[in-house]
Amino acid sequence: MNLKNKLSVNSTLLFAFTVGLLMAGAFLLFRSHMKDLYFDNLEDHAVTASLFHFERDEIKDINSERYRQIEIQYNKINNESIRVYDAKTKKLFVRDNIDINLDEQHLDAIVKNKILNFTIDGRQFVGLFYNDNQGDFIIVVSGIDHAGNRQLEALGLMFILFYLVGIPLNFFLGTFLSKQTFRPFEEVIAKVNTITTENLHSRLEVPQTSGKDEIKELITTFNYLLERLESGIMIQNNFLKNASHEL
């Protein structure tokens, strides 16, 4: 494998590693951010639900039919499930439609922390401890961020597509740039191949560029080598002529 191909392959591998690492990090950060945003949303809904359900005087009984109708409408609007526990007895007053039971450890943690975020089986929960004149209650709001999950899926597909397209594109661009980079070296090699013992007086043309340039340094060094070779051969030829004359 020549240097041009090595440069193209190495640049592609570096691109794949760097961009893959950046995309993976960006995806994980975005997923964490979306999860936190949905937790914040659930917290707001838990506070809203507590104020809405417990601060209205006309709702006296937490098990009333009116409460159930309000809960149904609330669930339709927010696409979330709400359940209410008695903070002391851990008795479940209002059930939701999900088959996930919370153990006493979760409920005690909610009472201790006043508000707690956790995830069970991919479903996000927010527990809120609420003190009311009717007693102490635990309000648990849960849901699945379907919109956020769809956004994550779309983002992941875009990242994968861009990554798969970017790797061959980077390779072709790297190959093109490597050819452009090594073209002056190829020209120097071609000129060097035309120099023989018959035309050692020939010199390579030094490019008129400012600053340091690898091609310029290479040509200058080679011209200096030609000068030394020419000088050496001239000395050798003169010695042979003198020796032949003396003989």
LORO-645267 format. One line per field, with one value per residue (C-alpha): residue in three letters; x, y, z. Coordinates in pm, 1 decimal. Example, Ala and Ser with C-alpha at 12.3 -4.5 7.8 and 13.67 -1.06 7.14 Angstrom:
LORO-645267
code	[ALA; SER] .
X	[1230.0; 1367.0] .
Y	[-450.0; -106.0] .
Z	[780.0; 714.0] .
end
This chain:
LORO-645267
code	[MET; ASN; LEU; LYS; ASN; LYS; LEU; SER; VAL; ASN; SER; THR; LEU; LEU; PHE; ALA; PHE; THR; VAL; GLY; LEU; LEU; MET; ALA; GLY; ALA; PHE; LEU; LEU; PHE; ARG; SER; HIS; MET; LYS; ASP; LEU; TYR; PHE; ASP; ASN; LEU; GLU; ASP; HIS; ALA; VAL; THR; ALA; SER; LEU; PHE; HIS; PHE; GLU; ARG; ASP; GLU; ILE; LYS; ASP; ILE; ASN; SER; GLU; ARG; TYR; ARG; GLN; ILE; GLU; ILE; GLN; TYR; ASN; LYS; ILE; ASN; ASN; GLU; SER; ILE; ARG; VAL; TYR; ASP; ALA; LYS; THR; LYS; LYS; LEU; PHE; VAL; ARG; ASP; ASN; ILE; ASP; ILE; ASN; LEU; ASP; GLU; GLN; HIS; LEU; ASP; ALA; ILE; VAL; LYS; ASN; LYS; ILE; LEU; ASN; PHE; THR; ILE; ASP; GLY; ARG; GLN; PHE; VAL; GLY; LEU; PHE; TYR; ASN; ASP; ASN; GLN; GLY; ASP; PHE; ILE; ILE; VAL; VAL; SER; GLY; ILE; ASP; HIS; ALA; GLY; ASN; ARG; GLN; LEU; GLU; ALA; LEU; GLY; LEU; MET; PHE; ILE; LEU; PHE; TYR; LEU; VAL; GLY; ILE; PRO; LEU; ASN; PHE; PHE; LEU; GLY; THR; PHE; LEU; SER; LYS; GLN; THR; PHE; ARG; PRO; PHE; GLU; GLU; VAL; ILE; ALA; LYS; VAL; ASN; THR; ILE; THR; THR; GLU; ASN; LEU; HIS; SER; ARG; LEU; GLU; VAL; PRO; GLN; THR; SER; GLY; LYS; ASP; GLU; ILE; LYS; GLU; LEU; ILE; THR; THR; PHE; ASN; TYR; LEU; LEU; GLU; ARG; LEU; GLU; SER; GLY; ILE; MET; ILE; GLN; ASN; ASN; PHE; LEU; LYS; ASN; ALA; SER; HIS; GLU; LEU] .
X	[0.0; 148.4; 146.1; -156.4; -374.3; -239.9; -326.1; -678.9; -741.2; -598.9; -797.4; -1115.3; -1052.0; -985.8; -1304.2; -1508.8; -1378.2; -1410.8; -1750.4; -1886.7; -1775.4; -1928.3; -2257.1; -2284.8; -2213.4; -2461.8; -2730.2; -2679.9; -2683.2; -2997.6; -3168.1; -3078.7; -3203.5; -3533.2; -3577.1; -3516.5; -3759.0; -4029.0; -3965.5; -4007.3; -4329.1; -4457.0; -4365.3; -4566.5; -4862.4; -4834.0; -4846.1; -5132.3; -5322.3; -5275.2; -5399.2; -5683.0; -5814.2; -5763.5; -5817.4; -6163.2; -6427.9; -6693.1; -6487.2; -6524.2; -6475.3; -6160.0; -6347.5; -6642.9; -6771.1; -6699.4; -6335.5; -6322.7; -6468.4; -6216.9; -5939.9; -6055.7; -6061.1; -5724.7; -5571.8; -5709.7; -5556.9; -5216.3; -5194.8; -5071.7; -5182.4; -5256.9; -5285.5; -5329.0; -5212.6; -5273.3; -4930.7; -4976.9; -5152.0; -5015.4; -5368.9; -5440.4; -5743.4; -5736.7; -5608.0; -5480.6; -5482.1; -5123.3; -5010.2; -4712.4; -4731.9; -4519.2; -4367.5; -4340.5; -3978.4; -4081.9; -4366.8; -4147.5; -3885.0; -4149.7; -4260.5; -3899.5; -3790.9; -4128.2; -4082.6; -3913.6; -3838.8; -3783.6; -3830.2; -3982.8; -3992.7; -3932.8; -4214.6; -4128.6; -4283.9; -4301.8; -4417.9; -4532.8; -4602.3; -4900.4; -5026.8; -5394.5; -5653.4; -5802.8; -5472.3; -5138.3; -5139.6; -4896.7; -4975.0; -4800.2; -4809.3; -4656.0; -4628.9; -4421.8; -4274.3; -4386.9; -4314.5; -3966.9; -3899.8; -4002.3; -3765.6; -3486.7; -3554.5; -3552.0; -3230.6; -3067.1; -3165.7; -3029.3; -2703.7; -2665.4; -2748.0; -2506.5; -2241.0; -2275.6; -2274.6; -1995.1; -1743.1; -1722.2; -1752.4; -1459.4; -1260.3; -1316.9; -1239.9; -932.0; -815.4; -863.8; -681.0; -395.9; -350.5; -341.7; -97.6; 144.5; 122.4; 423.2; 626.8; 537.0; 648.8; 977.8; 1032.6; 960.4; 1213.3; 1472.9; 1438.8; 1539.5; 1877.9; 2171.5; 2550.7; 2522.2; 2320.6; 2430.5; 2442.0; 2059.7; 1883.4; 1527.9; 1328.2; 1277.0; 917.1; 885.8; 688.1; 717.8; 787.9; 874.0; 758.5; 843.9; 864.4; 1091.8; 1320.4; 1326.0; 1418.4; 1683.6; 1836.5; 1835.1; 1992.9; 2265.2; 2316.7; 2346.5; 2606.6; 2817.3; 2778.0; 2874.8; 3174.2; 3283.8; 3251.5; 3444.0; 3726.0; 3724.1; 3730.9; 4019.8; 4211.0; 4158.0; 4272.4; 4585.2; 4660.3; 4616.0; 4841.8; 5113.1; 5089.6] .
Y	[0.0; 333.4; 649.1; 794.3; 496.9; 484.4; 851.0; 795.5; 488.6; 645.7; 965.6; 761.0; 555.0; 870.9; 1025.9; 715.0; 701.0; 1073.8; 1127.0; 801.9; 905.1; 1251.8; 1115.9; 857.1; 1119.8; 1364.1; 1093.5; 989.4; 1349.9; 1423.3; 1111.3; 1208.3; 1560.6; 1434.2; 1205.7; 1492.5; 1714.3; 1449.6; 1406.7; 1783.1; 1760.2; 1479.9; 1680.9; 1977.9; 1751.3; 1592.7; 1934.8; 2040.9; 1722.8; 1765.7; 2124.1; 2046.8; 1743.7; 1837.7; 2210.2; 2210.7; 2219.0; 2046.6; 1727.6; 1590.9; 1225.0; 1109.2; 804.7; 1001.2; 940.8; 1298.9; 1247.8; 945.0; 1142.5; 1420.9; 1163.8; 1011.1; 1349.0; 1438.5; 1115.6; 1177.3; 1523.4; 1433.3; 1067.5; 983.1; 768.1; 897.6; 702.3; 825.0; 653.1; 726.9; 828.0; 654.3; 330.0; 304.9; 221.3; 282.5; 510.0; 565.1; 307.8; 366.1; 137.1; 10.9; -323.3; -194.2; -211.4; 16.0; -141.3; 25.2; 117.8; 349.1; 495.3; 551.4; 714.7; 950.8; 1047.9; 1099.4; 1302.9; 1478.5; 1427.3; 1136.2; 1046.5; 686.7; 452.3; 103.8; -108.9; 193.0; 390.4; 712.3; 784.7; 1094.5; 1057.2; 1361.6; 1379.9; 1607.1; 1735.2; 1827.9; 1907.5; 1566.5; 1394.7; 1309.6; 1159.9; 1030.2; 1125.4; 918.8; 1031.9; 810.2; 800.4; 710.2; 989.2; 856.6; 1185.0; 1201.1; 837.2; 904.0; 1201.0; 984.1; 717.4; 978.4; 1129.2; 786.7; 697.9; 1030.3; 977.1; 625.3; 742.4; 1034.7; 809.2; 543.9; 805.9; 1008.1; 722.2; 644.6; 1013.5; 1086.6; 807.2; 939.9; 1296.0; 1175.4; 986.1; 1295.7; 1520.4; 1272.5; 1262.9; 1642.0; 1645.1; 1392.9; 1525.1; 1761.9; 1467.7; 1267.6; 1557.8; 1579.8; 1204.3; 1226.0; 1507.9; 1325.2; 1018.4; 1228.0; 1317.6; 1094.9; 1123.3; 1300.2; 1592.7; 1626.4; 1999.6; 2001.5; 2130.8; 2104.3; 2421.6; 2552.4; 2671.3; 3039.0; 3002.9; 3197.0; 3023.5; 2662.1; 2414.3; 2043.6; 2030.7; 2335.0; 2183.0; 1850.0; 2014.4; 2233.9; 1932.2; 1729.8; 2014.7; 2035.3; 1660.2; 1701.7; 1972.8; 1745.6; 1455.6; 1674.9; 1811.3; 1460.6; 1325.1; 1622.5; 1557.9; 1190.1; 1265.1; 1510.9; 1252.9; 990.2; 1232.3; 1325.0; 963.3; 859.7; 1143.8; 1046.5; 681.9] .
Z	[0.0; -106.5; 101.2; -78.3; 5.1; 359.6; 404.7; 269.4; 485.9; 801.3; 754.7; 700.6; 1014.2; 1212.4; 1074.5; 1156.4; 1513.0; 1585.2; 1424.9; 1567.6; 1914.9; 1876.1; 1738.7; 2014.9; 2279.6; 2126.7; 2109.4; 2472.1; 2590.8; 2392.0; 2527.7; 2883.5; 2820.2; 2676.4; 2976.8; 3218.1; 3028.0; 3048.8; 3421.9; 3461.1; 3263.5; 3486.0; 3795.6; 3668.3; 3597.6; 3942.0; 4107.9; 3881.6; 3957.5; 4331.9; 4325.5; 4089.6; 4274.2; 4637.7; 4644.8; 4493.4; 4763.6; 4559.3; 4543.6; 4894.3; 4832.6; 4660.1; 4533.8; 4396.7; 4047.8; 3956.4; 4045.7; 3820.5; 3530.9; 3588.7; 3598.2; 3269.9; 3099.7; 3249.7; 3121.4; 2773.8; 2767.1; 2908.7; 2801.8; 3150.4; 3440.9; 3788.8; 4112.3; 4468.8; 4788.7; 5152.5; 5279.0; 5615.0; 5526.9; 5170.5; 5065.7; 4699.9; 4663.9; 4291.0; 4048.6; 3700.5; 3400.4; 3416.2; 3556.7; 3754.8; 4132.8; 4347.9; 4656.5; 4995.1; 4930.2; 4646.0; 4849.8; 5155.8; 4936.1; 4795.6; 5145.1; 5252.1; 4947.7; 4896.1; 4521.5; 4347.2; 3985.8; 3879.2; 3585.5; 3578.1; 3261.1; 3040.0; 3201.1; 3383.3; 3723.0; 3937.8; 4297.1; 4492.1; 4864.6; 4921.1; 5254.8; 5259.8; 5526.2; 5448.9; 5524.9; 5367.4; 5020.3; 4762.0; 4404.8; 4138.6; 3777.4; 3511.5; 3137.4; 2834.7; 2627.6; 2290.6; 2112.8; 2263.7; 2173.7; 1813.6; 1805.7; 1943.7; 1681.5; 1404.6; 1540.7; 1567.5; 1208.9; 1081.8; 1269.4; 1128.8; 775.8; 790.9; 941.5; 670.4; 395.4; 554.3; 574.0; 197.9; 117.1; 346.2; 183.8; -168.5; -62.5; 123.5; -185.2; -401.4; -156.2; -114.2; -491.9; -499.8; -210.0; -361.8; -718.3; -672.5; -543.8; -852.7; -1072.1; -884.6; -923.2; -1296.7; -1338.2; -1132.8; -1354.8; -1657.2; -1504.5; -1599.5; -1601.9; -1934.9; -1796.5; -1437.3; -1492.7; -1501.4; -1195.9; -1072.6; -1075.0; -722.5; -667.2; -578.0; -257.3; 64.1; 392.8; 451.2; 192.3; 191.5; -188.1; -195.1; 69.7; -116.2; -448.7; -285.4; -113.5; -435.6; -633.2; -370.2; -409.5; -787.7; -739.6; -519.2; -762.2; -1056.0; -868.3; -769.7; -1121.6; -1263.0; -1015.0; -1106.8; -1480.2; -1437.4; -1235.2; -1504.4; -1775.6; -1583.6; -1500.4; -1863.7; -1977.7; -1731.6; -1835.3] .
end
